[in-house]
Amino acid sequence: MLTTRRDFGKLALSAAPLFAKADSKFGGVQIGAITYSFRALPGGAEDILKYCSELGLSSIELMSDAAENYAGAPKMPRPPGRQATPEQREAAKRASDERAKWRTSVSMDKYKSLRSLFAAEGVKIDVFKLPVSPAMSDAECDYVFHVAKALGARSVTMELPNQPDQSKRAGEFAAKHKIFVGYHNHTQVNERSWETALSQSKYASINLDVGHFTEAIGTSPVPFVKANHGRISSFHLKDKRFKANGGGNRPWGQGDTPLKDVLQTMAKEKYKWPANIELEYDVPKDSTVMAEMKKCVLYCKDALA
């Protein structure tokens, strides 16, 4: 079910947009991207919308930095490192307190405006990424879900917590606002890793990174997807090797993740959650982020044709 390296390289690239208007639902499967994919490029909200338009993407998982900057959030310095001075740590704390104060008082109008800006170009903000952290007050946790609602997102994503009390709290806020919280995985998981979080709230869900999952368990994620399809709210798509083969990210078609099988299973079973491209492999020196993203979009379109 894997596309070969040669086939992947044959995918045609052009300077023109892939589609006349943003529409990346292929074979009934909504393909999008997480904005982390554009981390090497200018990251303003208008920049991200331009990338979506060029790629023809009609769905996005919007990370909080672009959204909050658009809404006028106070600037945050880089997190202080281990060698930070007491003055630097104090400055970081003041900035964090200022951001928290802003979050609990800001109007949702700018976020509604951002939703309209994207919608005008045919792009839906399906997922919003801002973790519900232990350091947040209740008012700040409410803010996370208020923003998601204003943006039109049906789920918030965050890392799968190690502590049950963290997922319990996040699940309670998700239920309060009737917006899903999708727990994202890296390679620390197995098939049972989400059980506690899912048992705590009917609004707890799985944001399944199929590449990380493949590397972690050393086999196809498709059986897990079929067994847990009712609790999945979104996918991250990437190609990774099994740990036995050295692990790590690979250009699509060169790793062990059965991306075609995953996508075709979504189409066959009519699963409706968005599948978001996460460009994480190293961009070749003779290529660009946008060129590689176009390859990934076309890979999905070809798999679902």
Secondary structure as GFF3:
##gff-version 3
##sequence-region A 1 305
A	DSSP	alpha_helix	5	10	.	.	.	ID=ss1
A	DSSP	beta_strand	25	26	.	.	.	ID=ss2
A	DSSP	beta_strand	29	34	.	.	.	ID=ss3
A	DSSP	three_ten_helix	35	38	.	.	.	ID=ss4
A	DSSP	alpha_helix	45	55	.	.	.	ID=ss5
A	DSSP	beta_strand	59	63	.	.	.	ID=ss6
A	DSSP	alpha_helix	64	70	.	.	.	ID=ss7
A	DSSP	alpha_helix	86	103	.	.	.	ID=ss8
A	DSSP	alpha_helix	109	119	.	.	.	ID=ss9
A	DSSP	beta_strand	124	129	.	.	.	ID=ss10
A	DSSP	alpha_helix	138	151	.	.	.	ID=ss11
A	DSSP	beta_strand	155	159	.	.	.	ID=ss12
A	DSSP	alpha_helix	164	177	.	.	.	ID=ss13
A	DSSP	beta_strand	180	184	.	.	.	ID=ss14
A	DSSP	alpha_helix	195	200	.	.	.	ID=ss15
A	DSSP	beta_strand	204	209	.	.	.	ID=ss16
A	DSSP	alpha_helix	210	217	.	.	.	ID=ss17
A	DSSP	alpha_helix	222	228	.	.	.	ID=ss18
A	DSSP	three_ten_helix	229	231	.	.	.	ID=ss19
A	DSSP	beta_strand	232	237	.	.	.	ID=ss20
A	DSSP	beta_strand	239	240	.	.	.	ID=ss21
A	DSSP	three_ten_helix	243	245	.	.	.	ID=ss22
A	DSSP	beta_strand	249	250	.	.	.	ID=ss23
A	DSSP	alpha_helix	259	269	.	.	.	ID=ss24
A	DSSP	beta_strand	275	277	.	.	.	ID=ss25
A	DSSP	alpha_helix	289	303	.	.	.	ID=ss26
###
